[in-house]
């Protein structure tokens, strides 16, 4: 399996077979001017961290950059104001009856 992600002039190739990936990169280089930058660490503001289960995608640094840009670094963080004792109930047939609530 190969994934090819394209955003304007940024391309990310990944897959389960490294030999096939290298072959595909070589074929693409015959048609297009591109550089193989190796393993991905950031793509479109998303940090990519490999771990034992696969990869972890994070926008932690992106969120911090936004906080710095708007001058909110001195603000204290708070938990999401949702009671952890609330129980969600699924009512068959009525779960999404009023889409304005979502």
N, C-alpha and C positions, 0 to 999 in steps of 0.2 A: 504494500500500500504506500502510495506517495501522495503527499499534500503539497500543492502549489498555491501559495497565498500571494496575491498581487494587489498592491495599492499604489497607484500612479507609477512611480519609478522604483518602488521598493518591492523586492520579491523575496519570499521565504520559501525554501524547499525543505521538506522533512519527510521522513518515511522510515519504514522498518528494515530496508535493505540498503546498506551504505554503498555497496558496489554499484547497484542500480542508480543510486543518487549521483554518484561521481560520473557515471556514464551519461546520465541525463544532463548534468551540468556541462560536460564536455560538448554534447550535442547542441545545447543552447548557446554555448560560446562560439560555435561555428556560425550561428545566425545573428547573434546579438552581442553588443559590447557589454560585458558584465564581469564582475569580480566576485570570487568566492571568498567570503569573509570568515569562513569557518563556522564554528558553533555559535548559535544565537544566544545573546544575553539580553538584548532589548529589541523590540519590534513595535513600532508605532506607539511608543509610550508604555508598553507592557514589558515588565521584567520577566524573563524566563529562567527558572531555576530548576536544574535537574535534581531528582531525588530517587530513592529506591523504587517508588511506585510509578515513576514516569517523569512528568514535569509539573511544576507549580507555576501558574501565571499570576502575577501580582501587579497592581497599579499603585503600590504604596508610595514609591518615589514620585510618581505623577501627582498623586494627591498632595504630598508634601510640597511639591513645586507650586501647586495652586494656592495652598495655604500661605506660602511665602509671598506669592504675587499679590494677594489681596490683603496682606498685612494682618493676618490672623494668628501669627505664631505665638502671641502672648495669651491667647484664649485657652481656657481649660476644656478638655474633652469631657463629654458626658456619655453615658450609656444610652442606647436606644430606649425611648420611653414607652416600652411595652411590658406589661406585667408578665412575669414568667409563670404566674399561677393561672393565667387564662387558659382555657381549653378550647381548641377550635373544633367545631362540629361540622361534619359533612351531612348536609340534608340532600338526599337524592333528588335530582331534578331541579333543585333551586339554588345550587351552588353559584352559578353565574347568571342568574335570572336578571339582576340589575347591574349591567356592565358599568354604569356610572360610578359604582362604589370601588372600582379597581383602577 
